[in-house]
Amino acid sequence: MKIAVFSCKPYDKRTLNEANKNSHIQLQFFESRLSEETVSLAKGFDAVSCFVNDQINENVLSTLASYHINCIALRCAGYNNIDLDTAQKLDIKVYHVPDYSPTSVAEHAVALILSLNRKTHKAYQRVKEGNFALEGLLGFNLAGKTVACIGTGRIGLAFIKIMQGFGCHVICHDPHPEQSLIKQGIQYLPLDTIYQEADIISLHCPLTSETQHLINHSSLAKMKDGVMIINTSRGGLVNVQNAVDALYQGKIGYLGLDVYEQEGALFFEDMSETIIQDSVFQLLLTFPNVMVTGHQGYFTDIALSHIAQTTIENLESALNGETNNRQLRP
């Protein structure tokens, strides 16, 4: 079985080759993202493996089907970048990696909270320049703050556990409440109540038609002045232009993003010598109370290993004509 691996960085190649040592699968790596412009690279292969910002639309799927490709192995949990309805019509099996290391993303969300609060990134730079003054570095105690977790799947659960360790009062929202949290006495509340009560809001929900631009003018208006918002889930959960307006108004006091709605043109690439054409993103970076990281929440050694191993297992399932609980359907 020959696999075309798209959006492949050197670290992906290392971990996939390690996971594939005892398999009969042949991997060929492409740094290019899968898109309408690059799909021709998949000709002659039996399956493709893709990542979070690949564009797997109807045209791409139709072309893959014409190449007799009937399997797509996503190396990520999210799948809003693939047209599952068309994939099913074309009899293309789609697999993802739903659980690679929830603590990796949860810990990164907490890192954003701590950095924004205690301004460690600014303090580090000051000390390097010989400036040991504390003015402008004032933070607050996390203990006793009300922290809202929107989305209580595996990552949300890991995040909640960490924030409880800080002594925070945790509240939640999810259309499918987790019974283990209810038994602990953690409250599931309507979104409007979440917005009114939370000092910190961390997003850990999938991107769906219901959650698209969950953070918008309307929801922001209901929040406390100076609220901290953290998004390590999906960029489309936040209307960034609305967030910029709220930053100007002081409604958002701190904003930490590891994902961005238009990140496909930016993230995972070295853009340091490039003039970035996204004016909203550029404006976002000018705020002193905003921290943006380039979709690195998942990026730990354990997570990369788990992603690679699960991807190989998914490909082997397809090779053997088997199904598993990681196969996606509309």
VOGU-3710 file (C-alpha; in Angstrom, 3 decimals, decimal comma):
1> mkiavfsckp> 0,000/0,000/0,000  1,548/3,292/-1,141  0,626/6,406/0,839  1,089/10,037/-0,184  1,714/11,981/3,025  0,878/15,680/2,619  1,759/18,648/4,865  4,735/16,685/6,101  7,412/18,416/8,160  10,710/16,776/9,202
11> ydkrtlnean> 9,295/15,904/12,622  6,302/14,188/10,982  8,611/12,160/8,765  10,680/11,006/11,752  7,720/9,885/13,842  5,831/8,279/10,952  8,890/6,309/9,847  9,393/5,129/13,421  5,746/4,048/13,719  5,912/2,343/10,315
21> knshiqlqff> 8,986/0,179/11,017  7,040/-3,080/11,227  4,411/-2,314/8,605  4,210/-3,129/4,905  2,998/0,388/4,127  5,162/2,537/1,827  5,215/6,223/2,720  6,157/9,055/0,383  6,349/12,488/1,940  5,268/15,815/0,461
31> esrlseetvs> 5,718/19,119/2,270  2,896/20,605/0,173  -0,605/20,804/1,563  -3,259/18,781/-0,217  -5,377/21,133/-2,309  -6,825/21,462/-5,788  -3,402/22,669/-6,949  -1,439/19,737/-5,469  -3,864/16,810/-5,662  -2,151/15,534/-8,829
41> lakgfdavsc> 0,769/14,471/-6,619  -1,494/11,727/-5,247  -1,797/9,953/-8,603  -0,449/6,414/-8,397  -0,978/6,092/-4,648  -3,496/3,951/-2,787  -4,279/6,429/-0,003  -3,373/9,871/1,288  -2,568/11,229/4,722  -3,389/14,866/5,461
51> fvndqinenv> -3,226/17,457/8,222  -5,450/20,105/9,736  -5,134/22,853/7,095  -5,290/20,698/3,970  -8,249/21,582/1,726  -10,163/18,378/1,090  -13,190/19,712/-0,749  -15,495/18,149/-3,312  -13,135/18,781/-6,227  -10,158/17,285/-4,411
61> lstlasyhin> -12,174/14,245/-3,355  -13,475/13,705/-6,890  -9,935/13,806/-8,230  -8,746/11,358/-5,572  -11,597/9,020/-6,473  -10,589/9,206/-10,148  -7,142/7,992/-9,043  -8,869/5,025/-7,315  -7,866/6,338/-3,887  -10,359/5,131/-1,294
71> cialrcagyn> -8,748/6,105/2,017  -7,796/9,374/3,691  -5,950/9,246/7,014  -6,088/12,563/8,854  -3,254/13,185/11,311  -5,443/15,348/13,540  -8,622/15,231/15,577  -10,532/17,963/13,742  -12,167/17,280/10,414  -13,971/20,484/9,458
81> nidldtaqkl> -11,563/20,783/6,500  -12,998/17,726/4,725  -16,313/17,262/2,921  -17,488/14,058/4,595  -20,733/13,892/2,616  -18,851/13,821/-0,670  -16,304/11,353/0,704  -19,099/8,963/1,634  -20,754/9,305/-1,785  -17,422/8,479/-3,436
91> dikvyhvpdy> -16,852/5,528/-1,083  -13,694/7,078/0,355  -13,027/6,031/3,942  -11,854/8,827/6,221  -10,034/8,238/9,498  -8,835/10,701/12,120  -6,844/10,711/15,370  -9,390/11,634/18,039  -7,192/11,101/21,082  -3,445/11,628/20,887
101> sptsvaehav> -2,530/13,588/24,011  -5,318/15,696/25,509  -2,994/16,986/28,202  -0,703/18,530/25,566  -3,373/20,968/24,376  -4,770/21,512/27,872  -1,332/22,371/29,233  -0,763/24,827/26,386  -4,046/26,561/27,204  -2,838/26,941/30,790
111> alilslnrkt> 0,536/28,198/29,547  -1,260/30,954/27,630  -3,249/31,864/30,746  -0,121/32,079/32,891  1,891/34,000/30,299  -0,849/36,557/29,691  -1,453/36,980/33,415  2,108/37,112/34,761  3,613/38,545/31,548  6,551/36,149/31,679
121> hkayqrvkeg> 7,343/36,697/27,989  7,772/40,421/28,625  9,729/39,886/31,850  12,124/37,522/30,074  12,872/40,086/27,387  13,279/42,887/29,935  15,827/40,951/31,974  17,822/40,114/28,842  18,035/43,872/28,227  19,079/44,606/31,817
131> nfalegllgf> 15,696/45,998/32,845  14,635/44,556/36,196  11,775/46,989/36,878  8,416/45,439/37,775  6,162/48,266/36,606  3,793/46,927/33,938  4,151/43,293/34,988  1,386/43,164/37,598  -0,687/39,976/37,495  -3,504/38,425/39,516
141> nlagktvaci> -3,971/35,289/41,586  -5,632/32,443/39,719  -6,876/30,942/42,976  -10,522/31,867/43,456  -11,099/33,001/39,871  -14,081/31,624/37,959  -12,845/29,671/34,946  -15,285/28,511/32,269  -14,533/25,511/30,101  -16,683/25,409/26,956
151> gtgriglafi> -16,465/21,839/25,718  -15,773/19,001/28,146  -14,319/16,309/25,933  -10,928/14,778/26,658  -9,018/18,053/26,357  -11,602/19,972/28,358  -11,442/17,386/31,134  -7,647/17,656/31,276  -7,888/21,457/31,368  -10,430/21,393/34,195
161> kimqgfgchv> -8,238/19,104/36,282  -5,309/21,501/35,954  -7,360/24,587/36,807  -8,807/22,869/39,861  -5,217/22,425/41,003  -4,808/26,198/40,937  -7,802/26,579/43,229  -10,100/28,005/40,566  -13,885/27,788/40,596  -14,644/25,863/37,398
171> ichdphpeqs> -17,935/26,044/35,490  -18,735/24,307/32,198  -20,894/24,223/29,126  -21,366/21,279/26,780  -24,497/19,876/25,092  -23,367/16,456/26,319  -22,478/16,803/30,028  -19,742/14,601/31,452  -21,158/12,640/34,372  -17,825/12,425/36,191
181> likqgiqylp> -17,768/16,227/36,456  -21,350/16,380/37,687  -20,449/13,883/40,414  -17,660/16,242/41,477  -20,212/19,019/41,869  -19,035/21,016/38,857  -21,894/22,985/37,336  -22,980/22,863/33,713  -24,505/26,235/32,900  -26,154/27,936/29,890
191> ldtiyqeadi> -23,787/29,967/27,745  -25,342/33,275/28,781  -24,628/32,448/32,430  -21,101/31,349/31,542  -20,473/34,686/29,837  -21,777/36,654/32,811  -19,848/34,785/35,514  -16,483/33,794/34,054  -13,224/35,644/34,616  -11,490/33,305/32,169
201> islhcpltse> -13,133/31,463/29,263  -11,264/28,611/27,579  -12,648/27,059/24,391  -12,338/23,291/23,947  -15,277/22,540/21,650  -15,343/21,399/18,014  -16,083/23,748/15,141  -19,627/23,161/13,904  -22,374/25,282/12,397  -23,578/25,914/15,969
211> tqhlinhssl> -20,165/26,956/17,327  -18,943/28,979/14,332  -18,046/32,439/15,705  -19,214/31,495/19,185  -17,210/34,481/20,365  -18,837/37,440/18,611  -20,222/40,919/19,326  -23,323/39,490/20,984  -21,574/37,014/23,277  -18,787/39,461/24,129
221> akmkdgvmii> -21,331/42,070/25,231  -22,548/39,645/27,918  -19,084/39,047/29,380  -17,307/40,746/32,258  -15,142/43,724/31,404  -11,528/42,559/31,187  -12,389/38,903/30,570  -9,608/36,555/29,487  -10,404/34,405/26,439  -8,279/31,412/25,430
231> ntsrgglvnv> -8,727/29,430/22,217  -6,637/26,313/21,584  -9,405/24,482/19,723  -10,481/25,787/16,294  -9,881/29,223/14,832  -13,433/29,609/13,558  -14,807/29,673/17,100  -13,708/33,305/17,407  -14,767/36,171/15,169  -11,405/37,893/15,286
241> qnavdalyqg> -12,641/41,250/13,986  -15,218/41,300/16,796  -12,475/40,343/19,242  -10,314/43,233/18,021  -13,211/45,627/18,616  -13,629/44,202/22,130  -9,902/44,639/22,812  -10,138/48,315/21,881  -13,139/48,709/24,200  -11,474/46,915/27,126
251> kigylgldvy> -14,141/44,211/27,134  -11,428/41,634/26,461  -8,590/42,137/28,920  -6,475/39,232/27,704  -6,638/37,130/24,543  -4,640/33,952/23,982  -4,905/32,173/20,632  -3,176/29,041/19,400  -5,531/28,844/16,415  -6,790/31,430/13,945
261> eqegalffed> -9,623/31,257/11,446  -7,387/32,153/8,486  -4,350/30,271/9,766  -4,117/28,096/6,658  -2,150/30,807/4,863  0,225/31,348/7,796  0,735/28,623/10,345  3,329/25,830/10,170  5,478/27,936/7,807  8,371/30,353/8,338
271> msetiiqdsv> 6,909/33,716/7,348  9,633/35,828/8,970  10,891/37,179/5,628  7,406/37,633/4,186  5,041/40,599/4,340  1,902/39,085/5,829  -1,110/40,280/3,864  -3,696/39,560/6,576  -4,326/43,025/8,049  -6,616/41,750/10,831
281> fqllltfpnv> -3,978/39,283/12,012  -1,286/41,958/11,857  -3,466/44,307/13,902  -4,071/41,571/16,457  -0,332/41,240/17,056  -0,018/44,918/18,003  -2,023/44,538/21,222  0,132/44,142/24,355  -2,509/41,932/25,992  -2,695/39,428/23,129
291> mvtghqgyft> -0,583/36,305/22,748  -0,698/34,208/19,580  1,104/30,908/19,061  1,181/29,008/15,784  -1,057/25,993/16,462  1,543/24,343/18,672  -0,767/23,183/21,448  -0,565/19,563/20,289  3,188/19,731/19,659  4,794/17,454/22,249
301> dialshiaqt> 6,891/14,329/21,818  4,179/12,055/23,196  1,475/13,591/21,006  3,542/13,292/17,816  4,287/9,656/18,599  0,621/8,879/19,253  -0,494/10,670/16,087  1,973/8,708/13,966  1,117/5,363/15,541  -2,632/5,887/15,215
311> tienlesaln> -2,263/7,057/11,611  -0,396/3,868/10,693  -3,030/1,782/12,493  -5,780/3,571/10,553  -4,018/2,911/7,256  -3,581/-0,750/8,151  -7,305/-0,974/8,926  -8,052/0,362/5,454  -5,501/-1,986/3,884  -7,118/-4,974/5,586
321> getnnrqlrp> -10,665/-3,894/4,762  -11,444/-3,341/8,430  -13,299/-0,565/10,210  -12,489/0,963/13,576  -13,990/3,574/15,853  -11,776/6,270/14,331  -13,512/6,121/10,960  -15,500/9,290/10,264  -18,964/9,431/8,793  -21,242/12,398/8,037
//
